[in-house]
Amino acid sequence: MLHVLALLAATSVEPMVSTAWVQAHLTDPKVRIVFTGDRGVYDRGHIPGARFIDHMDTVAMAGNEHRMLPPAELARVLAAKAGVSDGTHVVLYGDTPMQTGWLYMTLAGVGHESDVSMLDGSINLWRAEDRPVSTEAPASAAGTLTVRPAPDVIVDAKYVKERLESPAVKILDVRTTMEWNNGHLPGATLILWQDLYADQRMQKFKTADEIRALITTKAGLSPNQSVVTYCAVGLRASLMYFAARVAGIPARVYVGSWQDWQRDSGNPIVK
């Protein structure tokens, strides 16, 4: 409960909003809906007024080996294409939850977590509820988004390695059971991203209390502990980061994840 109160005190918008809330704010000039994912899915029908952001515009590759965050470029792209400015309430959704989670994490990493929410549901849920759908792509609208790097969101291998035995940190592995069995970080707990959903097809999340119970029970998390999430390349880990934030659990993302960790022979691996 203390974690939830601390998160609410630091966050001006709810991290997750309902389809009903979004429909009620379709014409709110302070709200900007952003779709990230496949352009074809967007073109076949999206929430009216939603802007399209290509997932690859939010990814920078390091020597084509692992993903990184491009903070200044992200701010430029969002400002230019979606008309996002400082103080705009951004609501994210997409065709894959991992890409939506990545964009949420990236916005958090540039200091705008207090302005961003994720839609609790997909376009499938939106359609099933008979809400309005558009095939018209809104024109780009200029905005100004200030980059304010947030040091408590993204961590690297050094940070993780120094905390493998820390009683204050629990490490969450968000890969498959097969990936886990092939090798994982010492002390990590496996939690499948699919378990975050009450309805995976509709991308309808479990409640905050249910997500908190899932993470707390699986990882043996105590009230004074935080979590670090990782997966293969950071995508699933970013979704788990979002879920932890919804549940009021302090969280960080090891964005390099397994792909980065296993490249260094000095990093311990458990099989």
C-alpha positions as a Python dict, from the first residue, in 0.01 Angstrom:
ca = {
    (1, 'M'): (0, 0, 0),
    (2, 'L'): (286, 239, 74),
    (3, 'H'): (418, 176, -276),
    (4, 'V'): (80, 265, -427),
    (5, 'L'): (53, 586, -226),
    (6, 'A'): (406, 688, -322),
    (7, 'L'): (335, 625, -690),
    (8, 'L'): (11, 822, -684),
    (9, 'A'): (187, 1111, -516),
    (10, 'A'): (447, 1121, -794),
    (11, 'T'): (211, 1061, -1088),
    (12, 'S'): (-39, 1316, -1215),
    (13, 'V'): (-230, 1075, -1445),
    (14, 'E'): (-333, 715, -1398),
    (15, 'P'): (-88, 477, -1569),
    (16, 'M'): (-379, 280, -1715),
    (17, 'V'): (-708, 416, -1851),
    (18, 'S'): (-1022, 240, -1970),
    (19, 'T'): (-1182, 241, -2313),
    (20, 'A'): (-1472, 436, -2166),
    (21, 'W'): (-1234, 702, -2036),
    (22, 'V'): (-1067, 736, -2375),
    (23, 'Q'): (-1398, 769, -2559),
    (24, 'A'): (-1502, 1042, -2316),
    (25, 'H'): (-1179, 1231, -2394),
    (26, 'L'): (-1163, 1190, -2773),
    (27, 'T'): (-1197, 1566, -2828),
    (28, 'D'): (-999, 1675, -2523),
    (29, 'P'): (-722, 1902, -2655),
    (30, 'K'): (-501, 1807, -2361),
    (31, 'V'): (-515, 1435, -2449),
    (32, 'R'): (-320, 1279, -2737),
    (33, 'I'): (-386, 917, -2836),
    (34, 'V'): (-89, 739, -2993),
    (35, 'F'): (-89, 403, -3171),
    (36, 'T'): (239, 216, -3208),
    (37, 'G'): (283, -106, -3400),
    (38, 'D'): (197, -225, -3750),
    (39, 'R'): (90, 44, -3996),
    (40, 'G'): (-150, -195, -4166),
    (41, 'V'): (-338, -255, -3841),
    (42, 'Y'): (-360, 120, -3786),
    (43, 'D'): (-482, 187, -4141),
    (44, 'R'): (-759, -74, -4117),
    (45, 'G'): (-914, 118, -3831),
    (46, 'H'): (-801, 301, -3521),
    (47, 'I'): (-937, 509, -3237),
    (48, 'P'): (-1049, 843, -3387),
    (49, 'G'): (-776, 1104, -3365),
    (50, 'A'): (-502, 851, -3283),
    (51, 'R'): (-161, 931, -3427),
    (52, 'F'): (67, 657, -3564),
    (53, 'I'): (422, 616, -3436),
    (54, 'D'): (646, 355, -3597),
    (55, 'H'): (802, 134, -3332),
    (56, 'M'): (1142, 159, -3500),
    (57, 'D'): (1134, 536, -3451),
    (58, 'T'): (1167, 462, -3080),
    (59, 'V'): (1458, 218, -3114),
    (60, 'A'): (1828, 278, -3165),
    (61, 'M'): (2052, -19, -3235),
    (62, 'A'): (2402, -51, -3088),
    (63, 'G'): (2604, -214, -3362),
    (64, 'N'): (2293, -410, -3465),
    (65, 'E'): (2336, -614, -3147),
    (66, 'H'): (2106, -473, -2884),
    (67, 'R'): (1837, -214, -2846),
    (68, 'M'): (1884, 121, -2684),
    (69, 'L'): (1668, 427, -2622),
    (70, 'P'): (1699, 737, -2842),
    (71, 'P'): (1573, 1009, -2603),
    (72, 'A'): (1627, 1322, -2810),
    (73, 'E'): (1505, 1155, -3130),
    (74, 'L'): (1197, 1018, -2955),
    (75, 'A'): (1107, 1364, -2833),
    (76, 'R'): (1149, 1505, -3182),
    (77, 'V'): (941, 1230, -3346),
    (78, 'L'): (656, 1250, -3097),
    (79, 'A'): (649, 1627, -3107),
    (80, 'A'): (653, 1642, -3487),
    (81, 'K'): (422, 1352, -3572),
    (82, 'A'): (182, 1340, -3278),
    (83, 'G'): (178, 1698, -3155),
    (84, 'V'): (289, 1594, -2810),
    (85, 'S'): (412, 1877, -2587),
    (86, 'D'): (511, 1911, -2225),
    (87, 'G'): (197, 1854, -2017),
    (88, 'T'): (10, 1662, -2288),
    (89, 'H'): (-161, 1352, -2150),
    (90, 'V'): (-46, 1077, -2388),
    (91, 'V'): (-254, 758, -2409),
    (92, 'L'): (-79, 465, -2576),
    (93, 'Y'): (-215, 156, -2742),
    (94, 'G'): (-103, -78, -3020),
    (95, 'D'): (-137, -415, -3184),
    (96, 'T'): (132, -578, -2969),
    (97, 'P'): (159, -510, -2595),
    (98, 'M'): (538, -529, -2597),
    (99, 'Q'): (578, -241, -2841),
    (100, 'T'): (329, -36, -2643),
    (101, 'G'): (519, -117, -2325),
    (102, 'W'): (843, -12, -2494),
    (103, 'L'): (701, 329, -2584),
    (104, 'Y'): (565, 372, -2230),
    (105, 'M'): (908, 289, -2086),
    (106, 'T'): (1079, 520, -2333),
    (107, 'L'): (856, 812, -2242),
    (108, 'A'): (924, 737, -1877),
    (109, 'G'): (1295, 737, -1956),
    (110, 'V'): (1279, 1090, -2096),
    (111, 'G'): (1098, 1218, -1788),
    (112, 'H'): (732, 1203, -1894),
    (113, 'E'): (593, 906, -1702),
    (114, 'S'): (365, 1143, -1510),
    (115, 'D'): (202, 1238, -1842),
    (116, 'V'): (156, 896, -2003),
    (117, 'S'): (-105, 621, -1971),
    (118, 'M'): (-166, 293, -2149),
    (119, 'L'): (-508, 190, -2273),
    (120, 'D'): (-650, -109, -2087),
    (121, 'G'): (-743, -298, -2400),
    (122, 'S'): (-676, -325, -2772),
    (123, 'I'): (-858, -216, -3085),
    (124, 'N'): (-1029, -556, -3066),
    (125, 'L'): (-1184, -462, -2732),
    (126, 'W'): (-1265, -115, -2861),
    (127, 'R'): (-1453, -264, -3158),
    (128, 'A'): (-1623, -529, -2943),
    (129, 'E'): (-1765, -250, -2729),
    (130, 'D'): (-1902, -84, -3045),
    (131, 'R'): (-1695, 231, -3001),
    (132, 'P'): (-1617, 464, -3296),
    (133, 'V'): (-1339, 365, -3537),
    (134, 'S'): (-1166, 579, -3799),
    (135, 'T'): (-946, 508, -4101),
    (136, 'E'): (-846, 872, -4134),
    (137, 'A'): (-491, 956, -4031),
    (138, 'P'): (-481, 1297, -3858),
    (139, 'A'): (-232, 1547, -3994),
    (140, 'S'): (93, 1591, -3806),
    (141, 'A'): (70, 1859, -3541),
    (142, 'A'): (375, 2038, -3410),
    (143, 'G'): (456, 2017, -3042),
    (144, 'T'): (751, 2068, -2809),
    (145, 'L'): (858, 1783, -2583),
    (146, 'T'): (1142, 1848, -2342),
    (147, 'V'): (1385, 1564, -2268),
    (148, 'R'): (1436, 1521, -1892),
    (149, 'P'): (1639, 1201, -1849),
    (150, 'A'): (1499, 995, -1560),
    (151, 'P'): (1780, 797, -1393),
    (152, 'D'): (1541, 570, -1204),
    (153, 'V'): (1389, 399, -1512),
    (154, 'I'): (1665, 243, -1724),
    (155, 'V'): (1956, 45, -1579),
    (156, 'D'): (2256, -131, -1731),
    (157, 'A'): (2446, -454, -1667),
    (158, 'K'): (2671, -289, -1409),
    (159, 'Y'): (2371, -179, -1204),
    (160, 'V'): (2221, -528, -1216),
    (161, 'K'): (2548, -709, -1140),
    (162, 'E'): (2605, -496, -832),
    (163, 'R'): (2260, -590, -698),
    (164, 'L'): (2238, -961, -770),
    (165, 'E'): (2260, -1036, -398),
    (166, 'S'): (2097, -718, -271),
    (167, 'P'): (1809, -773, -28),
    (168, 'A'): (1649, -455, -160),
    (169, 'V'): (1608, -570, -521),
    (170, 'K'): (1426, -858, -690),
    (171, 'I'): (1505, -943, -1053),
    (172, 'L'): (1216, -1047, -1277),
    (173, 'D'): (1280, -1258, -1588),
    (174, 'V'): (1002, -1203, -1844),
    (175, 'R'): (1104, -1462, -2103),
    (176, 'T'): (963, -1805, -2186),
    (177, 'T'): (1019, -2115, -1974),
    (178, 'M'): (1247, -2253, -2248),
    (179, 'E'): (1458, -1938, -2251),
    (180, 'W'): (1475, -1947, -1871),
    (181, 'N'): (1590, -2311, -1870),
    (182, 'N'): (1868, -2228, -2116),
    (183, 'G'): (2013, -1977, -1873),
    (184, 'H'): (1907, -1690, -1648),
    (185, 'L'): (2043, -1434, -1405),
    (186, 'P'): (2122, -1558, -1053),
    (187, 'G'): (1835, -1505, -813),
    (188, 'A'): (1589, -1408, -1086),
    (189, 'T'): (1222, -1504, -1078),
    (190, 'L'): (1040, -1612, -1395),
    (191, 'I'): (708, -1435, -1456),
    (192, 'L'): (533, -1479, -1791),
    (193, 'W'): (401, -1158, -1945),
    (194, 'Q'): (85, -1340, -2050),
    (195, 'D'): (-6, -1376, -1682),
    (196, 'L'): (-56, -1000, -1661),
    (197, 'Y'): (-378, -1027, -1861),
    (198, 'A'): (-733, -1118, -1773),
    (199, 'D'): (-799, -1140, -2149),
    (200, 'Q'): (-483, -1158, -2361),
    (201, 'R'): (-658, -1130, -2700),
    (202, 'M'): (-832, -810, -2593),
    (203, 'Q'): (-517, -693, -2407),
    (204, 'K'): (-735, -646, -2100),
    (205, 'F'): (-512, -637, -1794),
    (206, 'K'): (-577, -789, -1456),
    (207, 'T'): (-654, -538, -1183),
    (208, 'A'): (-373, -353, -1008),
    (209, 'D'): (-433, -562, -697),
    (210, 'E'): (-415, -885, -898),
    (211, 'I'): (-93, -779, -1071),
    (212, 'R'): (60, -677, -739),
    (213, 'A'): (-37, -1014, -590),
    (214, 'L'): (113, -1197, -890),
    (215, 'I'): (449, -1022, -865),
    (216, 'T'): (459, -1024, -486),
    (217, 'T'): (376, -1394, -460),
    (218, 'K'): (599, -1517, -744),
    (219, 'A'): (902, -1308, -647),
    (220, 'G'): (851, -1314, -270),
    (221, 'L'): (847, -935, -278),
    (222, 'S'): (832, -742, 48),
    (223, 'P'): (696, -385, 82),
    (224, 'N'): (1042, -225, 89),
    (225, 'Q'): (1180, -398, -219),
    (226, 'S'): (1195, -285, -580),
    (227, 'V'): (1221, -490, -899),
    (228, 'V'): (1440, -491, -1208),
    (229, 'T'): (1285, -648, -1517),
    (230, 'Y'): (1464, -811, -1808),
    (231, 'C'): (1382, -1036, -2103),
    (232, 'A'): (1569, -1103, -2430),
    (233, 'V'): (1594, -755, -2584),
    (234, 'G'): (1392, -533, -2349),
    (235, 'L'): (1045, -547, -2504),
    (236, 'R'): (873, -788, -2266),
    (237, 'A'): (1069, -634, -1979),
    (238, 'S'): (923, -293, -2063),
    (239, 'L'): (570, -436, -2043),
    (240, 'M'): (647, -585, -1702),
    (241, 'Y'): (790, -249, -1595),
    (242, 'F'): (458, -88, -1686),
    (243, 'A'): (264, -356, -1498),
    (244, 'A'): (479, -307, -1188),
    (245, 'R'): (412, 66, -1202),
    (246, 'V'): (38, 0, -1229),
    (247, 'A'): (67, -220, -922),
    (248, 'G'): (255, 50, -731),
    (249, 'I'): (581, -145, -722),
    (250, 'P'): (902, 56, -771),
    (251, 'A'): (1062, -80, -1089),
    (252, 'R'): (1347, -35, -1332),
    (253, 'V'): (1423, -195, -1670),
    (254, 'Y'): (1748, -360, -1769),
    (255, 'V'): (1695, -254, -2127),
    (256, 'G'): (1992, -447, -2270),
    (257, 'S'): (1844, -761, -2111),
    (258, 'W'): (1970, -1113, -2185),
    (259, 'Q'): (2118, -1022, -2522),
    (260, 'D'): (2346, -772, -2352),
    (261, 'W'): (2412, -978, -2037),
    (262, 'Q'): (2530, -1297, -2206),
    (263, 'R'): (2779, -1114, -2430),
    (264, 'D'): (3006, -1056, -2129),
    (265, 'S'): (3166, -1384, -2018),
    (266, 'G'): (3225, -1232, -1676),
    (267, 'N'): (2853, -1206, -1602),
    (268, 'P'): (2722, -1501, -1396),
    (269, 'I'): (2458, -1728, -1552),
    (270, 'V'): (2250, -2000, -1388),
    (271, 'K'): (2131, -2303, -1584),
}
